[in-house]
């Protein structure tokens, strides 16, 4: 198996009333991803066995991930929650889906061993 230690990124151009702004969606380090997962853990509904069965609090769910992965190219600053929450829902959903993909958060977790 060969693996790559180069972080994934996706270039993003968002156009609004002030013109286009260039961003990068960046892959987090493993430690940053774990911290993000710990932060959103309280949002989960769990069954009697402790297995996740749904989301109990959606407020800012997408923004939570984007504030850790979406950076303005000019200046390198991360986007803020307040800014993300003002963007159109469809735009935020597309950014969130891509952030999940490049950070390995888009696959369904399972307790089963992988099939060989």
N, C-alpha and C positions, 0 to 999 in steps of 0.2 A: 504494500500500500504506500502510495506517495501522497503526502498532504502539503498544503501550501500555507506558509505563515504570513502571507500578505493579506491585509484586511480588505474585505469587499467594500465597495462604495458604489453608489448610484448617483449620477448627476441629475439634478432637478432644477427646472426653470419654472418659477411661479410668476404669472403675469397678473397684475392688478391695476388699480387706478394710477399708481405711481410708476408703472412700467415694469419690465421684467426684473426679477431678483433671482440670482443663482444660489443654489444650495447644494449640499452633498448629504445624502443619507449614508451614514457610516456604520460599519459593523463594530460592535462593542467588544471589549476584551471579555474573556470568560468571567473574570471577577465582576466586571460591571454588569454583565448579563445576569449573573447570580444575584447581585444586589437589586436589580430591577425586578426579578422574579420574587424575591423576598418582599419587596415593596408592594407588589400587586397581590400577594398571597391573601391578604385580608379581604380582598374583593370577592373571593370565591365562596360559593355555597358548597358544603361538603355533606356527604351522607353519614350514617352512623359509623361506618368503617373509616371515615376520614378521606374518602375518595372524592375528588372534585366532581360536582354534578351541575354546575352552572355559575353564573355571575350574580352577585347580590348588589353590586354598586358599579354603575357604568360611568358616573360623572368623571370626566377627565381621563378615561381609560386609554383612549388613543393618544391624547396629549402626553400622558405619562411616558410612553415609549418614544414619541417623537422628540421630547425635550432632551432625551439621552442620545439620540441618533441623528438628528437633523441640524446641520450647521450652515450658516451663511458662508459662502465662499469668501466674500470681501469681509475681512476682519476675523473670521473663524469662530464667531460666537454662536452658541447653541440657541435655537429658537425657544421662546418662552411659552409656558402653558397658556398665558393670557392671549398671546398672538395666535397660537394654534386654535384655541377655542372660538376665535372670531372668523376663521376660515370656513368656506363651504364644506358641508358634511361629506360630499362625494370626494372632494380633493383630499380631505383628511383621511378618509377610508383608504384611498389608493396609496397614500404615503405610508399609512400604518401597515397595510398588507405587504408593501415592499420592505419596510423595516423589519417586519416579522420574518420575511423570507431570508434576507441577508444575515439575520442574527440566529437563524435556526430555530425560530419560535413558531413556525407555521405547521410543524408536524404534530400529530396527536400523540401525546405521551401514553405509554402503555406499560403495564407491569409484566407483560409477557416477554419471554426471550425471543430474539429475532429468529425467524425460521431459516434453516440452512439448506 
